[in-house]
């Protein structure tokens, strides 16, 4: 019998906010529509491509070795420790979040690292890292953001095997800078995936596609701020609106996409 062992992986837990209500209110007549959305969410994060959505291949492990498990409105990603694992996982989240928000849903989650064991044949998952990611998402993420575990950011500085240039310690500062370019620090000190800013250089035609994306992002937030009655949900859109304005303010030519600050007052 083959000995069972943990693998060290970058592990994430993500919740698609607001989708649970749609699931709970859907009967058999709406099941196919809900199923279609689930497949779109899976495509966004399993394939992690904003440019195009490839069909998801059978099984839970993608071509790049990522284990992807989805259940209802939540999913787990577990990326193997290949070259620069955290950087490429964060970049995947830039694409995935941008895509999901473009579909009209909010995303909340947490990224960490640690032990992960999954047996596809027996359908058994055992992972301290998953438990940590779930705890961070449910207790610390709060706003619609995907945060990174502080211990994982610290490990980035300590682990040369996580660097793209593992034989060049003199390039660590450059490596760290590349990672932090994908993140933004929030007022509570947590770093979260800065998808709205970072999706710009990832687009095929950024000067054409990005203004259109900003406009859709703006309209989604403004519409939700005006229609939302639940205070807890309203706070999430206020946070998202302030994040949107902070990013737009960094692009001098696109300040016209700013949200009216009066809408961001509870």
C-alpha positions as CSV (number, residue, x, y, z in Angstrom):
1,X,0.0,0.0,0.0
2,X,1.3,3.4,-0.9
3,X,2.0,5.6,2.2
4,X,-0.4,8.6,2.4
5,X,1.4,11.9,2.8
6,X,0.5,15.6,2.9
7,X,1.7,17.8,0.1
8,X,2.6,21.4,0.8
9,X,0.4,23.7,-1.4
10,X,-0.8,27.2,-1.7
11,X,-4.4,26.7,-0.5
12,X,-7.4,29.1,-0.9
13,X,-11.0,29.1,0.2
14,X,-13.4,31.3,-1.7
15,X,-17.1,32.2,-1.3
16,X,-19.2,33.7,-4.0
17,X,-21.3,36.2,-2.0
18,X,-25.0,36.5,-2.7
19,X,-25.1,33.3,-4.7
20,X,-26.4,31.2,-1.8
21,X,-29.7,33.2,-1.8
22,X,-30.2,32.4,-5.4
23,X,-29.5,28.7,-4.8
24,X,-31.9,28.5,-1.9
25,X,-34.7,30.2,-3.8
26,X,-34.3,28.1,-6.9
27,X,-36.6,25.1,-7.6
28,X,-36.3,22.5,-10.3
29,X,-37.4,25.0,-12.9
30,X,-34.4,27.2,-12.1
31,X,-31.9,24.5,-11.5
32,X,-30.4,24.6,-15.0
33,X,-29.9,28.3,-14.8
34,X,-28.1,28.0,-11.4
35,X,-26.0,25.1,-12.8
36,X,-25.0,27.3,-15.7
37,X,-23.7,30.0,-13.3
38,X,-21.8,27.4,-11.2
39,X,-20.0,26.2,-14.4
40,X,-19.1,29.9,-15.2
41,X,-17.7,30.4,-11.8
42,X,-15.7,27.1,-12.1
43,X,-14.4,28.2,-15.5
44,X,-13.3,31.6,-14.1
45,X,-11.3,30.1,-11.2
46,X,-10.3,26.7,-12.5
47,X,-9.0,28.0,-15.7
48,X,-8.2,31.4,-14.4
49,X,-8.3,33.2,-17.7
50,X,-10.0,36.6,-18.2
51,X,-9.3,36.4,-22.0
52,X,-11.2,33.3,-22.7
53,X,-13.0,30.4,-20.9
54,X,-11.7,27.0,-21.8
55,X,-13.9,23.9,-21.1
56,X,-13.1,22.5,-17.7
57,X,-11.6,19.0,-18.1
58,X,-12.9,16.0,-16.2
59,X,-11.5,15.4,-12.7
60,X,-10.4,17.8,-10.1
61,X,-6.8,18.5,-11.1
62,X,-6.2,21.0,-13.9
63,X,-3.4,20.9,-16.4
64,X,-1.2,23.1,-14.2
65,X,-1.6,20.7,-11.3
66,X,-4.1,22.9,-9.4
67,X,-6.7,20.8,-7.4
68,X,-10.0,22.6,-7.7
69,X,-13.1,21.5,-5.6
70,X,-16.4,23.3,-5.9
71,X,-19.5,22.9,-3.8
72,X,-22.5,25.1,-4.2
73,X,-21.4,28.8,-3.7
74,X,-17.8,28.0,-2.4
75,X,-14.7,26.4,-3.8
76,X,-11.1,25.4,-2.8
77,X,-8.0,25.8,-4.9
78,X,-4.8,24.0,-4.0
79,X,-1.7,24.9,-6.1
80,X,1.4,22.8,-6.0
81,X,4.7,24.3,-5.1
82,X,6.1,24.9,-8.6
83,X,8.2,27.9,-9.5
84,X,7.0,31.1,-7.8
85,X,3.8,29.4,-6.6
86,X,2.3,32.4,-4.7
87,X,2.9,34.9,-7.5
88,X,1.1,32.8,-10.1
89,X,-1.7,31.9,-7.7
90,X,-2.3,35.6,-7.0
91,X,-2.3,36.3,-10.7
92,X,-4.9,33.6,-11.2
93,X,-7.0,35.4,-8.6
94,X,-6.7,38.7,-10.4
95,X,-8.3,37.0,-13.4
96,X,-10.8,35.0,-11.5
97,X,-12.2,37.8,-9.3
98,X,-12.4,40.2,-12.3
99,X,-14.4,37.6,-14.2
100,X,-16.8,36.8,-11.3
101,X,-17.5,40.5,-10.5
102,X,-18.1,41.0,-14.2
103,X,-20.8,38.4,-13.8
104,X,-22.5,40.5,-11.1
105,X,-21.3,38.7,-7.9
106,X,-19.0,39.6,-5.1
107,X,-16.0,37.4,-4.1
108,X,-14.6,36.9,-0.6
109,X,-11.8,34.5,0.3
110,X,-8.4,33.8,1.8
111,X,-5.1,32.4,0.6
112,X,-2.6,30.6,2.8
113,X,-0.1,27.7,2.5
114,X,0.5,24.4,4.2
115,X,-0.4,20.7,4.3
116,X,-3.0,19.4,1.9
117,X,-4.1,15.9,1.2
118,X,-6.8,14.9,-1.3
119,X,-7.7,11.4,-2.5
120,X,-9.8,11.7,-5.7
121,X,-10.7,8.0,-5.7
122,X,-11.9,8.0,-2.1
123,X,-13.2,11.6,-2.1
124,X,-11.3,12.4,1.1
125,X,-9.9,15.8,1.9
126,X,-7.6,16.4,4.9
127,X,-5.9,19.7,5.2
128,X,-4.8,22.0,8.0
129,X,-4.2,24.7,5.3
130,X,-7.8,24.5,4.1
131,X,-9.0,24.9,7.7
132,X,-6.8,28.0,8.1
133,X,-8.0,29.5,4.8
134,X,-11.7,28.8,5.8
135,X,-11.1,30.5,9.2
136,X,-9.5,33.5,7.6
137,X,-12.3,33.9,5.0
138,X,-15.1,33.6,7.6
139,X,-13.5,35.7,10.4
140,X,-11.1,38.2,8.8
141,X,-11.9,38.7,5.1
142,X,-15.3,40.3,6.0
143,X,-15.5,42.7,3.0
144,X,-15.7,41.3,-0.6
145,X,-11.9,40.8,-0.9
146,X,-9.5,37.8,-1.1
147,X,-6.9,38.3,1.6
148,X,-3.5,36.7,2.0
149,X,-2.5,35.0,5.2
150,X,0.2,37.2,6.9
151,X,2.2,34.0,7.7
152,X,2.3,33.2,3.9
153,X,3.6,36.7,3.1
154,X,6.3,36.2,5.7
155,X,7.2,32.8,4.3
156,X,7.7,34.5,0.9
157,X,10.6,36.4,2.4
158,X,12.0,33.3,4.1
159,X,11.6,30.6,1.5
160,X,14.1,30.9,-1.4
161,X,12.3,27.8,-3.0
162,X,9.3,30.1,-3.6
163,X,11.4,32.5,-5.7
164,X,11.5,32.5,-9.4
165,X,15.2,33.1,-9.2
166,X,16.0,30.7,-6.4
167,X,19.7,30.9,-6.9
168,X,19.8,34.7,-6.8
169,X,19.2,36.0,-3.3
170,X,20.2,39.5,-4.5
171,X,17.0,39.5,-6.5
172,X,14.7,38.9,-3.6
173,X,13.6,42.6,-3.3
174,X,12.6,42.5,-7.0
175,X,10.7,39.2,-6.4
176,X,8.9,40.6,-3.4
177,X,8.0,43.8,-5.3
178,X,6.4,41.7,-8.1
179,X,4.2,39.9,-5.5
180,X,3.2,43.1,-3.8
181,X,2.2,44.7,-7.1
182,X,-0.7,42.2,-7.1
183,X,-1.8,43.2,-3.6
184,X,-3.3,46.2,-1.9
185,X,-3.1,46.9,1.9
186,X,-6.5,47.5,3.6
187,X,-7.1,49.8,6.6
188,X,-7.0,46.8,8.9
189,X,-3.5,45.8,7.8
190,X,-4.5,42.8,5.7
191,X,-3.3,42.6,2.1
192,X,-5.9,41.6,-0.5
193,X,-5.8,40.7,-4.2
194,X,-5.9,44.0,-6.1
195,X,-7.8,42.7,-9.1
196,X,-9.3,46.0,-10.3
197,X,-5.9,47.6,-10.9
198,X,-4.0,44.5,-11.9
199,X,-6.4,43.2,-14.5
200,X,-5.5,46.2,-16.7
201,X,-2.1,44.9,-18.1
202,X,-3.6,41.4,-18.3
203,X,-6.2,42.3,-20.9
204,X,-5.6,41.7,-24.6
205,X,-6.4,45.3,-25.6
206,X,-6.2,47.2,-22.2
207,X,-6.7,50.7,-23.6
208,X,-10.0,49.6,-25.1
209,X,-11.1,46.8,-22.8
210,X,-10.3,48.4,-19.4
211,X,-12.5,51.5,-19.7
212,X,-15.4,49.3,-20.6
213,X,-14.7,47.1,-17.6
214,X,-14.4,50.0,-15.3
215,X,-17.8,51.3,-16.5
216,X,-19.5,47.9,-15.9
217,X,-17.8,47.7,-12.5
218,X,-19.1,51.2,-11.6
219,X,-22.6,50.5,-12.8
220,X,-22.8,47.2,-10.9
221,X,-21.8,49.0,-7.7
222,X,-24.0,52.0,-8.1
223,X,-27.0,49.9,-9.0
224,X,-26.4,47.7,-6.0
225,X,-26.0,50.7,-3.7
226,X,-29.3,52.2,-4.8
227,X,-31.3,48.9,-4.7
228,X,-29.8,47.2,-1.7
229,X,-31.9,47.3,1.5
230,X,-29.9,44.9,3.8
231,X,-27.4,46.9,5.8
232,X,-24.8,44.2,6.0
233,X,-24.8,43.7,2.3
234,X,-24.9,47.5,1.7
235,X,-21.7,47.8,3.8
236,X,-20.0,45.3,1.4
237,X,-20.9,47.5,-1.6
238,X,-19.7,50.6,0.2
239,X,-16.3,48.9,0.8
240,X,-16.2,47.9,-2.9
241,X,-17.2,51.4,-4.0
242,X,-14.4,52.9,-2.0
243,X,-11.9,50.4,-3.4
244,X,-13.2,51.2,-6.9
245,X,-12.6,54.9,-6.4
246,X,-9.2,54.4,-4.9
247,X,-8.1,52.4,-8.0
248,X,-9.7,54.8,-10.5
249,X,-7.9,57.8,-8.8
250,X,-4.6,56.2,-9.8
251,X,-5.5,56.4,-13.5
252,X,-5.5,60.1,-14.2
253,X,-7.3,59.8,-17.6
254,X,-10.2,57.7,-16.2
255,X,-11.4,59.6,-13.1
256,X,-14.7,60.0,-15.0
257,X,-15.4,56.4,-13.8
258,X,-15.4,57.4,-10.1
259,X,-18.5,56.7,-8.1
260,X,-20.4,59.6,-6.5
261,X,-19.0,59.7,-2.9
262,X,-22.5,60.5,-1.6
263,X,-23.5,57.0,-2.5
264,X,-20.8,55.6,-0.3
265,X,-22.2,57.0,3.0
266,X,-24.3,54.6,5.1
